[in-house]
Amino acid sequence: MFGRKNHRYQTASQRIKQRARRTLQNTVPLSKKSYVVDTSVVIHKFLPKLIKRGLSGKIIIPNAVMSELENQANKGLETGFIGLDEITNLHKLKKHHKISVLFEGIRPNETHIRYAKSGEIDALIREIATRNQAILITADLVQAKSAQAYGLQVIFLRPKIVPQKKPRRFLFFKRKRPSA
């Protein structure tokens, strides 16, 4: 009873996501294999940690991921710059670790971009994983479940949720206390 979260305080969406995560693998096979990464893994900075823990083999970065990162950076979003820096750092890591970094696939066209929220860009990423018989590494729950449904091997890495600070409001007036 103490180990379970109180379901009264969870939303229906939170309960659904919690059930969905139960069937996902989050362990990393360390043998030399091919891995396809999606945007979420890059911007959450998981790759250097995985490589330092022993991940080796071919890391395939879809051009769709690069396109998403470039788009975010062009809009001035920090996540785009973080992602591009992380991929740059992969080239430094490959000098000291047994990894190779490859870029593959088409860049998204207007249709893919227009329907990105419907999973079009995720489909491009899954297609590359299928073609290379690679393991998909993602921090996106929907991407992980979709890939699993297509029969792909998936490593799901749950991102840490950083609570957003609420703006503080300053009270300029003292509260009146009831007199006794």
C-alpha positions as CSV (number, residue, x, y, z in Angstrom):
1,M,0.0,0.0,0.0
2,F,2.8,2.4,0.8
3,G,4.8,1.6,-2.4
4,R,1.9,2.5,-4.8
5,K,1.0,6.0,-5.7
6,N,-2.4,7.1,-4.6
7,H,-4.6,6.8,-7.7
8,R,-7.0,9.5,-6.4
9,Y,-4.4,12.1,-7.1
10,Q,-3.4,10.9,-10.6
11,T,-5.2,12.0,-13.7
12,A,-6.5,9.4,-16.2
13,S,-3.7,10.4,-18.6
14,Q,-1.1,9.8,-15.9
15,R,-2.5,6.3,-15.1
16,I,-2.6,5.4,-18.8
17,K,1.0,6.4,-19.3
18,Q,2.1,4.6,-16.2
19,R,0.5,1.3,-17.5
20,A,2.1,1.9,-20.9
21,R,5.6,2.2,-19.5
22,R,5.4,-1.2,-17.8
23,T,6.0,-3.1,-21.0
24,L,8.9,-1.0,-22.2
25,Q,12.6,-2.0,-21.8
26,N,14.9,0.5,-20.3
27,T,18.0,-1.7,-20.1
28,V,20.8,-1.2,-22.6
29,P,22.3,-4.1,-24.4
30,L,26.0,-3.3,-24.4
31,S,27.1,-5.5,-27.3
32,K,28.0,-3.9,-30.6
33,K,24.8,-3.2,-32.4
34,S,23.1,-0.5,-34.4
35,Y,21.0,2.1,-32.6
36,V,18.7,4.7,-34.0
37,V,18.1,7.7,-31.7
38,D,15.2,10.2,-31.8
39,T,15.1,13.8,-30.9
40,S,14.0,13.3,-27.3
41,V,17.1,11.2,-26.5
42,V,19.4,13.8,-27.9
43,I,17.8,16.9,-26.2
44,H,17.6,15.0,-22.8
45,K,21.4,14.3,-23.0
46,F,21.1,10.6,-22.6
47,L,23.6,9.5,-25.3
48,P,26.9,10.5,-23.6
49,K,25.7,8.7,-20.4
50,L,24.8,5.6,-22.3
51,I,28.2,5.6,-24.2
52,K,30.1,6.1,-20.9
53,R,28.2,3.1,-19.4
54,G,29.4,0.9,-22.3
55,L,27.1,1.4,-25.3
56,S,29.1,0.6,-28.4
57,G,28.3,0.1,-32.0
58,K,26.8,2.2,-34.8
59,I,24.7,5.2,-33.7
60,I,22.4,6.3,-36.5
61,I,21.0,9.8,-36.3
62,P,18.1,10.3,-38.7
63,N,18.3,13.4,-40.8
64,A,14.7,14.0,-39.6
65,V,16.2,14.5,-36.1
66,M,18.8,16.9,-37.4
67,S,16.0,18.8,-39.2
68,E,14.0,19.1,-36.0
69,L,17.0,20.3,-34.0
70,E,17.9,22.9,-36.7
71,N,14.3,24.1,-36.8
72,Q,14.2,24.5,-33.0
73,A,17.5,26.3,-33.0
74,N,16.4,28.6,-35.9
75,K,13.3,29.5,-33.7
76,G,15.7,30.4,-30.9
77,L,14.7,27.5,-28.7
78,E,17.3,26.2,-26.3
79,T,16.4,22.6,-27.0
80,G,17.6,23.0,-30.6
81,F,21.0,24.3,-29.5
82,I,21.3,21.6,-26.8
83,G,20.6,18.9,-29.3
84,L,23.1,20.2,-31.9
85,D,25.8,20.5,-29.2
86,E,25.1,16.9,-28.0
87,I,25.6,15.6,-31.5
88,T,28.8,17.6,-31.9
89,N,30.0,16.0,-28.6
90,L,29.3,12.5,-30.1
91,H,32.1,13.1,-32.6
92,K,34.4,13.8,-29.7
93,L,33.3,10.7,-27.8
94,K,33.9,8.4,-30.8
95,K,37.6,9.1,-30.5
96,H,37.7,7.4,-27.1
97,H,34.8,4.9,-27.3
98,K,33.8,2.1,-29.7
99,I,31.1,4.0,-31.5
100,S,30.5,5.3,-35.0
101,V,28.1,8.1,-35.9
102,L,26.2,8.0,-39.1
103,F,23.5,10.3,-40.5
104,E,20.8,8.6,-42.6
105,G,17.4,9.1,-44.1
106,I,15.5,11.8,-45.9
107,R,14.8,15.3,-44.5
108,P,11.2,15.9,-43.8
109,N,9.2,17.6,-46.5
110,E,6.3,20.0,-46.0
111,T,3.8,17.2,-45.5
112,H,5.9,15.5,-42.9
113,I,6.3,18.8,-41.0
114,R,2.6,19.7,-41.3
115,Y,1.6,16.3,-39.8
116,A,4.5,16.1,-37.3
117,K,2.0,16.1,-34.4
118,S,0.3,13.1,-36.0
119,G,3.5,11.1,-36.0
120,E,4.9,11.6,-39.5
121,I,8.4,12.5,-38.4
122,D,8.4,9.7,-35.9
123,A,7.5,7.3,-38.7
124,L,10.5,8.4,-40.6
125,I,12.7,7.6,-37.6
126,R,11.1,4.2,-37.1
127,E,11.6,3.4,-40.8
128,I,15.4,3.9,-40.4
129,A,15.4,1.6,-37.4
130,T,13.5,-1.0,-39.4
131,R,15.8,-0.7,-42.4
132,N,18.9,-1.1,-40.3
133,Q,17.5,-3.8,-38.0
134,A,18.5,-1.3,-35.2
135,I,17.4,-0.8,-31.7
136,L,15.4,2.5,-31.3
137,I,16.4,4.6,-28.3
138,T,13.8,7.1,-27.3
139,A,12.5,9.2,-24.4
140,D,9.1,9.7,-26.1
141,L,6.5,7.3,-24.7
142,V,4.3,7.4,-27.8
143,Q,7.2,6.8,-30.1
144,A,8.3,3.8,-27.9
145,K,4.9,2.2,-27.9
146,S,4.4,2.7,-31.6
147,A,7.8,1.2,-32.4
148,Q,7.0,-1.7,-30.1
149,A,3.7,-2.3,-31.9
150,Y,5.7,-2.4,-35.2
151,G,7.9,-5.1,-33.7
152,L,11.0,-3.0,-33.2
153,Q,13.4,-3.4,-30.3
154,V,13.1,-0.3,-28.2
155,I,15.0,1.2,-25.3
156,F,12.8,3.7,-23.5
157,L,14.6,6.2,-21.2
158,R,12.3,8.1,-19.1
159,P,13.2,11.8,-18.9
160,K,13.4,13.5,-15.5
161,I,10.6,16.0,-15.1
162,V,11.9,19.2,-13.7
163,P,9.1,21.0,-11.8
164,Q,8.6,24.5,-13.2
165,K,8.9,27.2,-10.7
166,K,5.7,29.1,-10.1
167,P,5.9,32.8,-10.3
168,R,6.0,34.3,-6.8
169,R,3.6,37.0,-6.0
170,F,4.5,39.4,-3.3
171,L,2.0,40.4,-0.7
172,F,2.2,44.1,0.0
173,F,-0.5,44.0,2.6
174,K,-0.4,42.2,5.9
175,R,-3.2,39.8,6.6
176,K,-5.6,40.9,9.2
177,R,-5.7,38.6,12.2
178,P,-8.9,38.1,14.0
179,S,-8.9,39.8,17.4
180,A,-9.6,37.7,20.4
